[in-house]
């Protein structure tokens, strides 16, 4: 990230495309106006933002070409505002992705949380030559896969200006709050984190599970219960909570959880009005993909690392669980769960999770019926 006393904002868009279509204004001129307005915003009389647009960026050193300079600006900025009309931008070769596509992809790959996507009407793909049309189709398909919350399409310059202001305000508030949480998480030798460390394994395990249940239900954790019925993608999911109260490498802590999905058939009676189960495993320390696949028992599954921890889904047995990493205190535990649910919604994985949960419920019911009939 850029080391500056101001918040660095990058405006990414096409340059010469006109907006609205057929008007006399280009996106380049609109970006210049937005830059002046944003940089003119002050806090206590001091300039708060500095805005990077490629039109007035200083020359890069001889080791960088234009492509490298733009992607470096994406990595350096604190907030990336993507103003997209579906045009992928220029590219070196006919089979390459465009620069607008690359900037958006680089922002998502490096720091997804700083990216704000603002949608304008897509340009007609068929109006371009074949290579450009294919490049734009790839970009528009990529956008559709990301499913970012964008607040509706803008069709006028005034709407675009309002949406940029809203997106920038949201980014400043959200990233500030996340920064506070991250700063707090770096000290585990005081406060509630220290209180939890003083507990024995079973006490800490119960504390971690109670916080997860409270966060899932929005209230008090049900006494004696280790699950909650949670709606996800319009499907009621039975979510079971567990906790590994020390590092995963500590066998005594790990064995308190075991492989909980092997006992799913014991909870078949809970699946009359719900589906699943989904297992959430709060980890007092970190979590890795290797540890997740070791718990599952094999590596041929969907395994995704994210800011929340690790998510695992087996598309054969429909087993699903998530490691929520660094649950050192109540705040960190709630935050890990929040990040997991945000990831489900942002990526569209919630729909896939719900579909697998429906299948898992049928599998569990059959296993339970077979065992009862022995």
ZALUMBA-932480 format. One record per residue (C-alpha): chain; y, x, z; residue in one letter. Coordinates in pm, 1 decimal. Example, Ala and Ser with C-alpha at 12.3 -4.5 7.8 and 13.67 -1.06 7.14 Angstrom:
> A / -450.0 / 1230.0 / 780.0 / a
> A / -106.0 / 1367.0 / 714.0 / s
END
This chain:
> A / 0.0 / 0.0 / 0.0 / x
> A / 353.9 / 111.2 / -65.0 / x
> A / 516.2 / 281.7 / 233.2 / x
> A / 857.0 / 115.0 / 225.4 / x
> A / 1097.1 / -51.1 / 465.6 / x
> A / 1101.5 / -352.0 / 234.1 / x
> A / 830.4 / -594.4 / 127.1 / x
> A / 718.0 / -491.9 / -220.5 / x
> A / 663.7 / -783.1 / -461.0 / x
> A / 518.2 / -752.1 / -810.7 / x
> A / 571.5 / -1021.6 / -1075.2 / x
> A / 288.6 / -1016.7 / -1329.5 / x
> A / 314.3 / -1217.9 / -1651.0 / x
> A / 346.5 / -1195.6 / -2024.2 / x
> A / 680.7 / -1062.9 / -2144.7 / x
> A / 771.4 / -1212.3 / -2482.4 / x
> A / 605.9 / -1555.4 / -2452.6 / x
> A / 859.8 / -1835.1 / -2431.9 / x
> A / 865.9 / -2072.3 / -2139.0 / x
> A / 865.4 / -2362.8 / -2171.1 / x
> A / 704.2 / -2333.5 / -2513.7 / x
> A / 966.5 / -2363.0 / -2785.9 / x
> A / 1259.8 / -2281.1 / -2557.4 / x
> A / 1494.8 / -1984.4 / -2601.2 / x
> A / 1387.9 / -1821.3 / -2270.8 / x
> A / 1114.6 / -1559.3 / -2250.7 / x
> A / 904.4 / -1489.3 / -1945.3 / x
> A / 1059.8 / -1144.6 / -1940.6 / x
> A / 1409.9 / -1288.1 / -1895.7 / x
> A / 1283.2 / -1535.8 / -1635.7 / x
> A / 1120.8 / -1253.3 / -1438.9 / x
> A / 1449.4 / -1064.4 / -1440.9 / x
> A / 1623.4 / -1372.3 / -1297.3 / x
> A / 1352.0 / -1411.9 / -1033.0 / x
> A / 1383.6 / -1045.2 / -941.6 / x
> A / 1759.1 / -1082.2 / -880.4 / x
> A / 1708.2 / -1397.0 / -672.5 / x
> A / 1427.0 / -1251.5 / -461.3 / x
> A / 1601.8 / -921.9 / -399.1 / x
> A / 1917.2 / -1115.0 / -313.2 / x
> A / 1735.7 / -1285.0 / -24.4 / x
> A / 1836.7 / -1127.3 / 305.4 / x
> A / 1720.6 / -1142.0 / 664.5 / x
> A / 1988.3 / -1077.0 / 927.0 / x
> A / 2206.1 / -942.4 / 649.1 / x
> A / 1945.7 / -688.6 / 533.4 / x
> A / 1758.8 / -684.1 / 203.2 / x
> A / 1401.4 / -795.5 / 266.9 / x
> A / 1227.8 / -763.1 / -70.9 / x
> A / 1204.5 / -518.4 / -355.1 / x
> A / 1057.4 / -652.4 / -679.9 / x
> A / 860.7 / -457.8 / -940.8 / x
> A / 869.4 / -575.7 / -1302.0 / x
> A / 766.6 / -350.0 / -1584.0 / x
> A / 1093.3 / -402.2 / -1772.7 / x
> A / 1298.2 / -192.8 / -1530.9 / x
> A / 1029.6 / 24.9 / -1371.3 / x
> A / 1114.0 / 398.8 / -1376.5 / x
> A / 918.2 / 624.3 / -1613.8 / x
> A / 579.1 / 728.3 / -1479.4 / x
> A / 457.9 / 1086.5 / -1471.1 / x
> A / 284.8 / 1232.1 / -1772.9 / x
> A / -59.7 / 1171.7 / -1629.4 / x
> A / -22.2 / 791.5 / -1646.2 / x
> A / -11.6 / 564.3 / -1949.6 / x
> A / 137.3 / 213.8 / -1939.0 / x
> A / -194.3 / 57.9 / -1838.8 / x
> A / -241.2 / 295.0 / -1544.4 / x
> A / 117.8 / 245.3 / -1430.1 / x
> A / 79.6 / -133.1 / -1421.5 / x
> A / -248.2 / -120.3 / -1229.0 / x
> A / -101.1 / 131.8 / -984.6 / x
> A / 187.4 / -110.6 / -924.7 / x
> A / -69.5 / -383.1 / -847.2 / x
> A / -236.5 / -159.3 / -588.1 / x
> A / 94.7 / -51.0 / -434.3 / x
> A / 262.5 / -390.3 / -397.2 / x
> A / 247.5 / -597.3 / -79.1 / x
> A / 250.8 / -931.6 / -263.2 / x
> A / 130.5 / -994.0 / -619.4 / x
> A / 265.2 / -1307.0 / -787.2 / x
> A / 69.7 / -1384.3 / -1104.8 / x
> A / 260.3 / -1612.6 / -1342.3 / x
> A / -6.9 / -1709.2 / -1591.8 / x
> A / 5.8 / -1906.0 / -1916.1 / x
> A / -349.5 / -1805.7 / -2011.7 / x
> A / -235.3 / -1519.9 / -2234.5 / x
> A / -440.6 / -1210.6 / -2151.0 / x
> A / -171.6 / -972.7 / -2278.2 / x
> A / -196.0 / -657.9 / -2488.3 / x
> A / -506.4 / -442.7 / -2502.6 / x
> A / -602.2 / -111.1 / -2658.7 / x
> A / -900.9 / -242.7 / -2852.9 / x
> A / -1017.1 / -576.0 / -2987.8 / x
> A / -1305.4 / -595.5 / -2740.9 / x
> A / -1101.7 / -503.8 / -2433.2 / x
> A / -949.1 / -730.6 / -2170.7 / x
> A / -571.7 / -779.2 / -2172.2 / x
> A / -327.1 / -622.2 / -1928.8 / x
> A / -248.1 / -954.6 / -1757.4 / x
> A / -621.8 / -1009.1 / -1711.0 / x
> A / -656.6 / -655.3 / -1573.8 / x
> A / -364.2 / -691.5 / -1329.7 / x
> A / -499.0 / -1016.8 / -1187.3 / x
> A / -851.2 / -873.8 / -1162.7 / x
> A / -724.6 / -554.9 / -995.4 / x
> A / -529.9 / -755.5 / -737.3 / x
> A / -835.4 / -965.3 / -649.4 / x
> A / -1057.5 / -657.7 / -635.1 / x
> A / -831.2 / -448.9 / -411.2 / x
> A / -659.1 / -698.3 / -177.3 / x
> A / -736.4 / -1060.2 / -262.3 / x
> A / -526.2 / -1191.9 / 25.5 / x
> A / -198.1 / -1066.6 / -122.3 / x
> A / -246.6 / -1242.7 / -457.7 / x
> A / -72.3 / -1571.9 / -534.2 / x
> A / -153.3 / -1742.8 / -865.0 / x
> A / 102.0 / -1970.0 / -1034.2 / x
> A / -30.4 / -2168.2 / -1329.1 / x
> A / 173.7 / -2258.2 / -1635.7 / x
> A / 36.8 / -2452.6 / -1934.7 / x
> A / -215.6 / -2238.1 / -2119.4 / x
> A / -125.4 / -2121.6 / -2467.1 / x
> A / -345.0 / -2270.0 / -2744.0 / x
> A / -623.9 / -2019.5 / -2799.2 / x
> A / -666.1 / -2110.5 / -3165.3 / x
> A / -310.9 / -2005.9 / -3256.2 / x
> A / -393.0 / -1634.5 / -3221.5 / x
> A / -587.3 / -1399.5 / -3444.8 / x
> A / -959.7 / -1382.3 / -3371.5 / x
> A / -957.4 / -1081.9 / -3136.5 / x
> A / -659.5 / -1213.4 / -2938.3 / x
> A / -815.9 / -1559.7 / -2917.8 / x
> A / -1137.7 / -1413.7 / -2777.0 / x
> A / -939.6 / -1205.7 / -2528.2 / x
> A / -743.9 / -1512.6 / -2413.3 / x
> A / -1063.3 / -1715.0 / -2383.7 / x
> A / -1213.1 / -1445.3 / -2160.5 / x
> A / -901.5 / -1448.6 / -1942.7 / x
> A / -891.4 / -1826.3 / -1910.6 / x
> A / -1262.5 / -1834.6 / -1826.9 / x
> A / -1205.3 / -1567.0 / -1560.5 / x
> A / -921.3 / -1771.9 / -1410.5 / x
> A / -1141.6 / -2081.7 / -1399.5 / x
> A / -1411.3 / -1890.0 / -1210.3 / x
> A / -1172.2 / -1770.7 / -937.9 / x
> A / -1066.1 / -2121.9 / -830.1 / x
> A / -751.0 / -2003.2 / -647.3 / x
> A / -539.8 / -2269.4 / -480.2 / x
> A / -234.1 / -2292.4 / -702.1 / x
> A / -57.1 / -2614.7 / -602.0 / x
> A / -48.6 / -2770.2 / -947.3 / x
> A / 82.5 / -2655.9 / -1282.2 / x
> A / 451.1 / -2583.3 / -1341.0 / x
> A / 612.4 / -2687.9 / -1666.6 / x
> A / 981.8 / -2605.2 / -1623.0 / x
> A / 1179.1 / -2299.7 / -1521.2 / x
> A / 1307.3 / -2480.8 / -1212.7 / x
> A / 953.1 / -2570.9 / -1107.0 / x
> A / 846.7 / -2212.4 / -1165.9 / x
> A / 1133.6 / -2082.8 / -950.9 / x
> A / 1043.5 / -2326.1 / -669.0 / x
> A / 674.7 / -2232.0 / -687.4 / x
> A / 753.0 / -1860.3 / -675.4 / x
> A / 964.1 / -1914.5 / -363.8 / x
> A / 691.1 / -2125.1 / -200.3 / x
> A / 422.1 / -1869.4 / -285.7 / x
> A / 627.7 / -1578.7 / -155.1 / x
> A / 708.7 / -1760.5 / 169.5 / x
> A / 341.3 / -1845.2 / 219.1 / x
> A / 238.3 / -1485.4 / 151.0 / x
> A / 487.3 / -1345.0 / 401.9 / x
> A / 377.8 / -1584.2 / 677.6 / x
> A / 2.6 / -1558.7 / 615.3 / x
> A / -5.5 / -1181.6 / 569.6 / x
> A / 208.9 / -1130.2 / 877.8 / x
> A / -26.8 / -1341.9 / 1087.0 / x
> A / -330.0 / -1158.4 / 950.6 / x
> A / -159.9 / -828.3 / 1019.0 / x
> A / -108.4 / -927.3 / 1381.4 / x
> A / -474.3 / -1017.6 / 1411.4 / x
> A / -581.2 / -691.5 / 1249.4 / x
> A / -355.0 / -491.8 / 1480.1 / x
> A / -494.8 / -669.2 / 1782.3 / x
> A / -849.8 / -600.7 / 1667.8 / x
> A / -802.9 / -224.9 / 1686.3 / x
> A / -809.3 / -226.5 / 2069.1 / x
> A / -1126.4 / -334.7 / 2243.2 / x
> A / -1061.7 / -161.6 / 2575.0 / x
> A / -848.7 / -437.9 / 2726.5 / x
> A / -805.5 / -813.3 / 2747.7 / x
> A / -1085.4 / -1051.5 / 2660.4 / x
> A / -1263.1 / -789.2 / 2448.9 / x
> A / -1303.4 / -582.1 / 2763.7 / x
> A / -1416.2 / -889.9 / 2958.9 / x
> A / -1688.5 / -954.7 / 2700.7 / x
> A / -1794.8 / -589.8 / 2708.8 / x
> A / -1847.8 / -618.4 / 3085.6 / x
> A / -2098.2 / -901.8 / 3032.9 / x
> A / -2469.5 / -847.9 / 3002.1 / x
> A / -2634.7 / -929.1 / 2668.6 / x
> A / -2728.7 / -1288.5 / 2747.1 / x
> A / -2388.6 / -1374.0 / 2893.7 / x
> A / -2211.1 / -1221.4 / 2595.1 / x
> A / -2445.3 / -1395.3 / 2353.4 / x
> A / -2371.1 / -1731.0 / 2511.1 / x
> A / -1995.4 / -1665.0 / 2509.5 / x
> A / -2002.5 / -1575.8 / 2138.7 / x
> A / -2209.4 / -1881.7 / 2048.9 / x
> A / -1987.3 / -2112.4 / 2254.2 / x
> A / -1675.0 / -1995.1 / 2072.4 / x
> A / -1843.0 / -2046.6 / 1734.4 / x
> A / -1947.8 / -2399.2 / 1828.2 / x
> A / -1599.1 / -2481.6 / 1952.6 / x
> A / -1448.9 / -2352.4 / 1629.9 / x
> A / -1696.1 / -2551.1 / 1419.7 / x
> A / -1649.5 / -2878.2 / 1606.9 / x
> A / -1279.0 / -2844.2 / 1683.2 / x
> A / -1340.6 / -2917.4 / 2048.8 / x
> A / -1572.7 / -2843.4 / 2336.0 / x
> A / -1913.3 / -2696.4 / 2256.1 / x
> A / -2196.4 / -2945.1 / 2321.7 / x
> A / -2377.5 / -2846.0 / 2640.3 / x
> A / -2720.6 / -2701.5 / 2569.4 / x
> A / -2684.3 / -2729.2 / 2192.1 / x
> A / -2675.2 / -2434.5 / 1954.3 / x
> A / -2587.8 / -2628.5 / 1640.8 / x
> A / -2317.8 / -2849.6 / 1492.9 / x
> A / -2310.1 / -3089.4 / 1198.4 / x
> A / -2032.3 / -2965.6 / 971.1 / x
> A / -1917.9 / -3125.5 / 641.3 / x
> A / -1904.4 / -2876.0 / 353.8 / x
> A / -1843.0 / -2978.0 / -7.0 / x
> A / -1900.0 / -3344.6 / 88.2 / x
> A / -2240.7 / -3266.0 / 240.4 / x
> A / -2320.7 / -3266.5 / 611.5 / x
> A / -2471.1 / -2928.7 / 699.1 / x
> A / -2663.0 / -2849.5 / 1018.0 / x
> A / -2509.0 / -2518.2 / 1122.9 / x
> A / -2700.6 / -2320.6 / 1385.9 / x
> A / -2513.2 / -2048.2 / 1572.7 / x
> A / -2658.3 / -1725.8 / 1706.4 / x
> A / -2517.2 / -1400.4 / 1837.2 / x
> A / -2622.0 / -1036.8 / 1841.6 / x
> A / -2438.8 / -916.5 / 2153.9 / x
> A / -2435.3 / -544.3 / 2068.9 / x
> A / -2472.1 / -321.2 / 1764.7 / x
> A / -2737.5 / -440.0 / 1519.9 / x
> A / -2920.0 / -111.8 / 1572.3 / x
> A / -2982.5 / -200.7 / 1939.2 / x
> A / -3326.2 / -358.9 / 1929.7 / x
> A / -3286.5 / -547.2 / 2259.7 / x
> A / -2976.3 / -724.1 / 2124.5 / x
> A / -3119.2 / -786.3 / 1779.0 / x
> A / -3440.7 / -934.4 / 1915.2 / x
> A / -3246.2 / -1206.1 / 2099.3 / x
> A / -3188.7 / -1358.8 / 1754.5 / x
> A / -3495.5 / -1248.7 / 1559.7 / x
> A / -3539.2 / -1431.4 / 1227.4 / x
> A / -3407.9 / -1778.2 / 1316.8 / x
> A / -3479.1 / -1933.2 / 975.6 / x
> A / -3853.6 / -1896.8 / 1044.3 / x
> A / -3814.1 / -2171.9 / 1305.9 / x
> A / -3623.2 / -2415.6 / 1085.7 / x
> A / -3918.7 / -2657.9 / 1078.7 / x
> A / -3880.1 / -2706.2 / 1455.4 / x
> A / -3543.3 / -2871.4 / 1387.4 / x
> A / -3658.4 / -3107.3 / 1113.3 / x
> A / -3566.8 / -3406.7 / 1329.9 / x
> A / -3201.0 / -3300.7 / 1307.9 / x
> A / -3205.0 / -3324.1 / 931.3 / x
> A / -3228.0 / -3702.3 / 904.5 / x
> A / -2851.6 / -3726.3 / 851.6 / x
> A / -2779.7 / -3366.3 / 758.3 / x
> A / -2903.9 / -3082.2 / 540.0 / x
> A / -2978.1 / -2715.5 / 578.9 / x
> A / -2988.5 / -2541.5 / 814.7 / x
> A / -2723.2 / -2275.5 / 766.3 / x
> A / -2740.4 / -1997.6 / 1024.9 / x
> A / -2422.7 / -1824.4 / 1146.2 / x
> A / -2489.1 / -1502.5 / 1333.7 / x
> A / -2195.3 / -1357.9 / 1526.3 / x
> A / -2225.6 / -979.6 / 1547.6 / x
> A / -2050.2 / -800.4 / 1830.5 / x
> A / -2011.6 / -496.2 / 1604.7 / x
> A / -2019.6 / -443.1 / 1229.3 / x
> A / -2271.7 / -576.0 / 978.2 / x
> A / -2407.0 / -427.7 / 656.1 / x
> A / -2589.2 / -557.8 / 350.5 / x
> A / -2888.6 / -341.8 / 440.4 / x
> A / -2909.7 / -502.2 / 785.8 / x
> A / -2879.6 / -847.8 / 629.6 / x
> A / -3162.4 / -791.8 / 382.3 / x
> A / -3372.3 / -637.0 / 659.7 / x
> A / -3334.1 / -959.0 / 857.6 / x
> A / -3425.5 / -1167.5 / 552.4 / x
> A / -3726.8 / -948.2 / 486.4 / x
> A / -3664.2 / -863.3 / 119.9 / x
> A / -3373.0 / -750.1 / -95.5 / x
> A / -3405.6 / -983.3 / -396.3 / x
> A / -3147.7 / -1238.1 / -285.7 / x
> A / -2777.9 / -1315.4 / -309.6 / x
> A / -2606.6 / -1071.0 / -71.2 / x
> A / -2225.7 / -1069.2 / -53.9 / x
> A / -2004.8 / -851.6 / 166.0 / x
> A / -1662.3 / -991.2 / 248.7 / x
> A / -1384.6 / -964.9 / 504.5 / x
> A / -1586.1 / -1195.2 / 730.9 / x
> A / -1908.6 / -991.8 / 722.0 / x
> A / -2214.4 / -1052.5 / 501.6 / x
> A / -2350.6 / -1372.9 / 344.7 / x
> A / -2714.2 / -1400.2 / 233.0 / x
> A / -2880.4 / -1674.0 / 29.2 / x
> A / -3238.0 / -1683.3 / -98.8 / x
> A / -3258.1 / -1911.4 / -402.9 / x
> A / -3635.9 / -1949.3 / -373.9 / x
> A / -3680.9 / -2058.7 / -12.0 / x
> A / -3313.3 / -2170.0 / 8.0 / x
> A / -3263.5 / -1975.5 / 332.3 / x
> A / -2894.0 / -1913.0 / 404.7 / x
> A / -2723.1 / -1717.3 / 679.5 / x
> A / -2402.7 / -1523.8 / 739.2 / x
> A / -2329.0 / -1228.4 / 962.3 / x
> A / -1981.4 / -1267.2 / 1114.4 / x
> A / -1874.1 / -912.4 / 1194.2 / x
> A / -1679.3 / -766.1 / 1487.7 / x
> A / -1685.1 / -1073.1 / 1709.5 / x
> A / -1547.5 / -877.5 / 2006.3 / x
> A / -1356.6 / -1167.3 / 2164.1 / x
> A / -1279.5 / -1534.3 / 2104.5 / x
> A / -992.6 / -1469.1 / 1860.9 / x
> A / -1192.1 / -1226.7 / 1648.0 / x
> A / -1488.8 / -1465.0 / 1643.4 / x
> A / -1276.4 / -1758.3 / 1531.9 / x
> A / -1104.6 / -1541.3 / 1271.7 / x
> A / -1435.0 / -1424.0 / 1124.2 / x
> A / -1549.3 / -1785.0 / 1090.8 / x
> A / -1214.7 / -1881.1 / 936.9 / x
> A / -1240.4 / -1602.3 / 679.1 / x
> A / -1596.0 / -1707.4 / 594.1 / x
> A / -1493.8 / -2067.7 / 533.0 / x
> A / -1192.2 / -1954.8 / 330.4 / x
> A / -1423.3 / -1743.2 / 116.2 / x
> A / -1657.3 / -2038.4 / 58.7 / x
> A / -1369.4 / -2255.8 / -59.6 / x
> A / -1191.3 / -1990.7 / -267.3 / x
> A / -1499.7 / -1886.1 / -462.6 / x
> A / -1667.5 / -2223.3 / -508.3 / x
> A / -1964.2 / -2096.5 / -306.3 / x
> A / -1933.0 / -2401.0 / -76.2 / x
> A / -2077.2 / -2622.9 / -351.0 / x
> A / -2367.1 / -2384.3 / -407.1 / x
> A / -2425.5 / -2359.9 / -32.2 / x
> A / -2436.9 / -2739.0 / -5.3 / x
> A / -2681.9 / -2766.9 / -295.5 / x
> A / -2912.5 / -2507.0 / -140.9 / x
> A / -2885.1 / -2682.8 / 195.4 / x
> A / -3011.1 / -3008.5 / 42.5 / x
> A / -3309.3 / -2823.0 / -103.1 / x
> A / -3373.9 / -2636.0 / 222.3 / x
> A / -3385.9 / -2964.1 / 414.5 / x
> A / -3659.1 / -3093.1 / 183.0 / x
> A / -3857.7 / -2769.8 / 220.7 / x
> A / -3825.2 / -2778.3 / 599.5 / x
> A / -3934.5 / -3143.0 / 612.7 / x
> A / -4248.2 / -3069.4 / 412.8 / x
> A / -4336.8 / -2771.1 / 634.5 / x
> A / -4282.8 / -2979.3 / 950.5 / x
> A / -4497.2 / -3265.1 / 817.5 / x
> A / -4773.5 / -3023.3 / 717.5 / x
> A / -4779.9 / -2864.2 / 1063.0 / x
> A / -4783.0 / -3202.3 / 1236.1 / x
> A / -5083.2 / -3303.8 / 1030.2 / x
> A / -5296.8 / -3003.2 / 1121.2 / x
END
